Amino acid sequence: MRMSNGFKHIKWALGLVGISLLFLSGTASAADKAEPTLSEAKFESSKTLYFQRCAGCHGVLRKGATGKSLEPKETRKKGQKRLEKIIALGTEKGMNNFDDIFTKEEIKDMATYIQMEPPVPAEMSLALMKERWKTYVAPKDYPTKPMHSLNWENFFLVILRDEGKIGIIDGDTKKVVAKVDTGYAIHVLKESSDGRFWYTQGRDGKMSKIDLWMSPPRVVADTQMAYDARDVAVSHYGEWKDKYVIGGGYWPPHFVILDAKTMEPLKVVSTRGVNVDGEYVNEARVAAIYNTPHAPTWIVAIKELGQLWQVDYSDIDNLRIEQIKSHKFLHDGFFDPTQRYFQIAANASNRIEVMDSVTRKFVASIETGKMPHPGPGANWIDPKCGPVAGTTHLGEGKVTVWGNDPKNHAKNAWKICYSIETDGPGLFIRTHPKSDYVWADQTKHPEPEVQQSVVVFDKKTREVVKYIRVTEYPKAVAVHQEFNKDGTEVWVSVWARGAGDRSKGEIVIYDAKTLEEKTRIKGLETPTGKFNVYNRVHHVT
């Protein structure tokens, strides 16, 4: 699928013209200048929707980050009708259209809500986290070997986002092994060193531990370590292997170190502080956390500070943290194939930042395009540039590729190798060493025929070989690609996200060589990210 440059996205473009005219039409009307008010019930409903759909980009306090500031001093300038239009149609800079997610009444209420002063959430103490810590199966009762005969290393753990569940699917038989209750809107999950245990982090701050050896797999413990959170990682190094797990909070802005075996919260560290511009930031959120294979550390990306903190867990009572200066606003990242150099998006600065996890120092900053967003990223070999990595972008339809081998291809390292135009902004890019192709989604474009399609390009020719329309189901988007263990299949999620459509989600499986559809796994509630056990344990990107 590829629309002509002259006529593609007409509906979206016309909508944006309308938005642009609204922005140029002067001040808000007299009716808009009236003090915005909502009933208590509508205020609470809007607050919940804002948390679920908006806070991730705009912040709990609405000061902005990936998304623009939505503080009342900004939103009231635009007025009620403009705000309704923007919420409904989205923007060309990567904001979703919400007319297929919210009702007209919800859009109207949300436009009013963001003109009102944001409520400040409560803090969370270590004592409260311990109160919310629950054990369902004691570690002494864990099985000592798999209690089933399934190939658990080829399991896919699938985020069933809006249902607050993880679907566990057998990659061999394509059957759903289990659906386990976790936190709301899991953002990511990370594995123990052997891949047996998986730790999930929900948007509601709930962290859960799943044992894949049980029959069926189940949650063995959980706790709430924040009210709003995004990422998690396990210690994988030396004598501390699988000893600790860390979770990062959006609110309160902190990270928490827990006992990886029992899930008991042990230590809380605030991430509030002074950003790279010298300004104090109260809502300095933990965007992402990654284990470093060459040292007993985690890399903790502090979104609003523009800093990468390398946290040494070898002595958590005397915690050592290096604060590496970078750019704003930090988001998702991934390692190069040597697992030494960490590459992360500073999407508000239109850059990919690179740090050396061995020397614990900043290495390079690469200007890529509007708001890069690599998700779990992709590494491969280019015939001209050697080892490279790539990213999609939230702000434009483009994949940018750069060299990432400073040892053997120094002249190409941390420099743009090439870029490819796509039909729309995307969230995720993925490949496999055995594949000839790189896959990218286009989820952030408001137009259905674009957001429901993925783009596939050839590693050698650098040419787009196919646009694949994954679904045509109304109120659904195609999102996130993941290969199976041996690299012969690519799994793509169909996220049916409209009210009443959650169970219409599915995963579409493609032959990685022919690019033809093989089968569909139906009846999945809002599937988004997928994690193949073997590929994640062995860092296959």
N, C-alpha and C positions, 0 to 999 in steps of 0.2 A: 504494500500500500504506500503510495506516495502522491500527495496532491500537488497540482501545478503551483508554481510560485505565484501566479497571477490571481488564482481564485481560492487558494486553500484558506480554511478557517474564516469563511465569510461571516458566518453567524457570530462567531466570537469577536471578530473585528468590528462588526456593527455595534455589538454590545459595548466594546471598549470606546468606540466613538461616542456612544451615549454617555459613558462615564466621563470621558474627557470633556465633553460639553458641560456636564454638570460641574466639573472642577473649574471650568472657565466662566461659569455663569454668575460669578459674583458671590456676594455673601449669602448666608442662609436666609430663608424667608422669615417673616415675622412669626409665623406659627412655629418654625423651627427654633426660634430664639427663646421660646417658653421653656421654663425649667423642666428638664426631662424627669418623668416620674413613672414608676411601675408599681403595681400592686405587690404585696409581699410574696404572693405565690408566683407571680411572673418574674419577680426579681430572683427568687431562689431557682426557678427553672432556667433562667438565662445564665445565672452563675454556674450552674451545673454544665450547661451546654458550652459555655465559654471555657471551662476547665477541660472538657472532653475534646473540643475541636480547635480552640484558639490559643490557649495559654502556652502551648509548646513553642509557637513562633513569636507571640507578642508579649509573653511574660505574665505571671500572676498579677504583678502590679501594673501591667500594661505599658511598661516603659520601652518596649520594643527590643528586637535583636535580629533574628532572621526576618521577622515581619516588622512593620513600622510601629512607632509609638501609637498607642490607642488611649493615651491619657485624655481626660476631658478637655483640656486646653487645646488639644489638637482636633479631637472628634467633633466638638461643638462648632468649629469653624466650617465643617462640611455640611452639617445639618442632617436631619432625619432622612430625607428622601435620597440624598446622595449616598449615605451610608447603606441604606437598604439596597441600592443598586449595586454597590461594590460587593456587598456580602452575597448577593444573589448571583452575580456574573463572574466574580473573581477579577484578577488583574493579569496583565501581561508579564508581571514579574514573578509569577509562580504561585500566587494565591489561588486556591481551589475556588470553583464556583460552588455555592452552597444551596442553589435552588433545587437540587435533586436530593439534598440531605435534610435541610430544614423546611418546615412548612412556611407559608407566607406570614403567618402570625408569629412564628419563631424568629423569622428574619426581621420583622418589624420590632419585636421586643428586644432582639439583640442589638439593633441599631440604637435603640433607646438606652439599653444597659451600658453600652460602652461610652455613652455621654455622661454617665453618672460616676461618682467617685468609686474607685475599685475597693472592695472590702479587703482588709489585710488579714491573711490567714494566721492561724496560731503557730507558735513554735512547737518543736517536738523534742522532748528530753530523752536521754538514754534510758531512764527509768520507765518512761511510757513505752518505749520500744520493747523493753523486756516484758512489760505487762502484756503486750500483744504478740509475744513469741509463743508459738504453739508447736508441740511435738506430736506427730501422729504415729510414727514408728520410731522407737528408740534405736540408736545406732547399733546397740548390741543385738538387735533383732533383724538387722539387714541380712539378706541372703548372701551366702559366700560364693555363689555361682549363679548364672542366669537361671531363672525358674521357668523359662520357656525355650523353645528350640529355634526361635526366629533369629534372623541375621540382624541383630540390633545395631551393628556398625553401619548398616545402610538404612536405618530409620531416618525419617524426616520429622523434625519437630516443627509444627506449623502453628504460627500465631493465629488464633481465632479471635481477632482483636476485640470487637465490640461485645463478644460473649464472655470475655474474661476467662478464656480457656486456652489450653495448648492441645492441639490434635497431634497424636503420634501415629505416623503412617509407615507401614512396612514398604520400603523402597523396592523390594523384590516382588511382592504379591499385589501391591497397590491397595491393600486393605487397611482400614482404620483400626489400629490396635487398641487405642484408648483416646478418650477426651478427658483431660484432667482440669479441675478448677484451679485457677491461679488469680493473679491480680487483674484489674481492668486494663484493657488496651496495652498488653505487653509490648514494650518497645524493642527489647532484645533479650536474648538468653545466651549464657555462656556455659562451657563444659568443664568438668573436672579433667585432670590430665589424661585419663584413659577414656573419657567420653561416657562413662557409666552414669554419672550424676550431672544434671543440668539445673542451673540456677536462673530463674526468670525474674525480670524486674518490670512491675506494672506501673502504669501511669499513676495509680493510686498509692504508690510507694510500697506496695506489698511485694516482698521477695519470697519466692517459693523454691524448694529443692525437690527435684524429681528423680526417682530411681528407675532406670530403664531395665534393670534386671528382674524387677518384680513382675508378677503375672496377675493382672495387667500392670503396666507401669503406673506409678502413683506418686502423689506428693507425700513426702515423709516429714516435712517441717516447713514452717513459714513464719514470717514476722513482718510488721509494717515498720519501715525505717524512715519514712517521709510521708508527706501528703501528696506529693507529686514527684515522680522520679523517672529516670530514663535508662541507666546502664548498670552493669554488674560485671565483675571479673573475679577469677579464682587465682590464687597463688600457685604457680607451676614450677618454681625454681628450687632446686637443691633440697635441703632438709625441711623446707617450708612447703613442699609440694602438697597441695590440697589441704593445707592447714587453715588458710584464711579465705574469706570471700568478702568483696567490697561492693557496696552499692552507692550510687551517686544521686543526690537529691536535687530537684529543681526548687522545691519548697518543702521545708526550709533549705536554704542553699548550704549544703554540707555533704560530706561523704561519711559513710559508716563502715567500720571493719567488724566483721562477724566471724565466729568460729564456723568454719566450713563444714565440720562434721555435725555439729548440733544445731547450728543457725542461731546461737545466742549472740546478741549484739554486744560488742566489747568496747568499741571506742568511736567517738564522734568528733569530727574535725570540721569546723566552719570554713566555708570558702569565700565568705565576704572579704572584701579587701580593695586595694587600689589597683586600677586597671593600667594598661600600657600607656594611657594618656595622662596618668597621674591623678585620676578622679576616683573617689571612693564609691564603690558599688555595693548596695545592700543586697540586691537580687543577683548575685554572682553564681550562676547555676552550673552544675556538673553536667556537661553535655555528653561526655563519653569516657569510658575507662577501658584500658587495655593492659593485659599482662605482657611483660617484657621477657622474652625467652633467655636473655643473656645475663640477667641480674635479678636479685630478689626485690623487684619493684613493679609498680603499676604506673602507667601514664594516665593522669587524670586531667582531662581538658576542661578548663574553667571558662565557660562560654563568654560571658560578658567581660571578663578580665583580659581576654586575649592571651592567656598564659597556659602553658602545659606544665603541670606539676608532676614531677617524677617522685613517687612516694615509695620509700624503702620500708618494706614490711619485715625486715630481719629483726627489728626490735621495736615493737609497736608502743612500748612504754616510753621510749626515747625516739620518737618518730622523726626521721630525717626526710626533708622535702626540698628538692631543688625546684625553683620557680623559673621556668624557661620562657623568656619573653617572645611573644609571637604577634599575631594580629587578631582583630575581632571579626565576626563572632564565631568562635570555634564550634565545630559540629561533629560529623562522623569522620573516621579515619581508618587506616589499615597499614600494615607493614609491607616492606619490599620482600622479595623472596628469601633474602638472607635473614629476615626477622630482626634486623638491626635498625634500619631506618624507618621511622614512623612518619607517615604522610597523612595530613589531616586538612579538611576544608576549613578555611576562615571565610565563610560564605558572604558576609557583609563587606569583606575587603576584596572579594573576587579573586581569592588566592588559594593555592594549596601550600601549606607550610610543611617543612621537613625538619625533623630533629633526629639526632643520633642518640639512641638509647644506651649506648655503651659509654660514650664520653659525657652523656647527659647535657648536651649542648645543642643550640639551634644551628641548622645547617643551611637552609635555603628557603626562599619564598618565590613561588611561581604564579604569575598572573595567568589565569586560565580562561576566564569568561565570567558571565554574570551568575554569581551565587553557586559555586561548585557544590555538588552533593554526591560523593562516591558511594555512600552506604558502606557495605563491607569491602568494596573496591575490587579491582581486577589488575593482575600482573600477567604479562606475556612477553614473548620475544618478537620484536619487529626486525625484518630483514635488513633495514638500514640503520636504525638507532640502537639495536640490541635490546636488552631488557627494558621494558617500559611499563607504565601504569596509566590508568585512565579514570576519568570522572564524567558523570552527567552533570547537568546544571539545573538549578531551580528557576533561574531567570531567563533561560533561552534554550532553544532546541539545538544543543551542541554536545558532542563528546570531545573532550580535550585529552591528548595523550602526551606524556613526557618521559624522558629517559630517567631511569632510577638505578643505575649501576656505576657508582663513582670509582670502583676498583678497576674494572676492565674496559669500561666505556666512558672514561672521564669527560671527554669533550661533549658528550650528549647528556651527562648527568644533570638533573634538575633543570633541564631546558625543554621547551615545547618541541615535540617531534612533529606532530600534525594534529589537525582537528577535523571533525566530520559534522556536517550539518544534519540535523534530524528534524522531524516535523514538530516536536514540542519538548518542553522542559520535562525532565525525568528525575527519578529518585535513586535508581539502582543500576549498576553495571556489574556484569559477571562473566567469567570465562572459566576454562579448565585446561590444564596442560595438554590433554589429549584432543582438544577441540581446535578446529581451524577458525572458529568464529568467536566474536564477542557479542554479547546480548545487552541491550539497554532498554529500559522502559521509558514511557513518555507520560507518566501518570499525572503530572502537574498541569497539563494543558486542559482547559475547560471543555473543549469540543469532544464529544463522545468518540468519533471515529479516530481521533488521535490518542486520547487517553486510554482507549481500549486496544491499542496496538503496541507492539514492541518492534524494535529495529535490530537487525542482525548485520554485522559487517565482517569482512574477511581480514584476518590478521596480516596476510601477506600483501594483498592488493590495496588494502585500506579502503575498499569500496563497499558501500551498502549492497548486500546481496538480496535482502528481502525485508519487507515490512509485513508483519504477521498480525492480522486482526484476530485477537485472542477471544473476544466475546462481542456480542452485539446486544447483550442483555441490558435493558434500561437501568440506569442508576448503578452501573457497575464499571469498574476500571481494571485494567491489567497492571499488575504490580509485582516486582521482585522476581528475579530468576535465580534458580539454584540447580546445579548439576547433581546427578546421582554419584555414587561412590566410584564407579569405573569411567565416568565421563561420557556415557553413551546416551544419556537423557538430560533434557532441560525441563524443569518444572516451573510453571508460571501461575501465579495466583489470579483468580477473578474475584475481586473484592466487591461484592454486592452490598452496597452501603446505605441504600434507602430504607426508610421505615417500612417494616413488613417484608423486606427482601433479604434479611440476613442469611436465612437457610438456603438461599439460591446461589451462594458462593461455591466455587469449585477450583480445582487445580487442573490445568491443562498440561499434558506431558508431550513433549516433542522429541523426535529422533534428533540427536545432536549432530548427526552427519547430513541427513537428507533434509532436515528442517521441517519434516512433515509431522502432523499431529498423530500421536499413537493412541492416546486414551484420555479420558477425563475422570477425575475423582469428584463425585457430586455430593451434595448434601452437607457442605462445610459452611459454618457460620462465620462470615466475614474473614476469610483467610487473607493474610498479608505476608509477612516474612516467613521464610522456611530455612531450616538449618539441618544439613545432612551431617550425621554424626562423624563419619570418617573424614569428610572434607574439612570440617572445622577443627577436629583434633590434629590433623596433619597440615593445617594451614594451606589448603588447596584453594587458590584464588583464580 
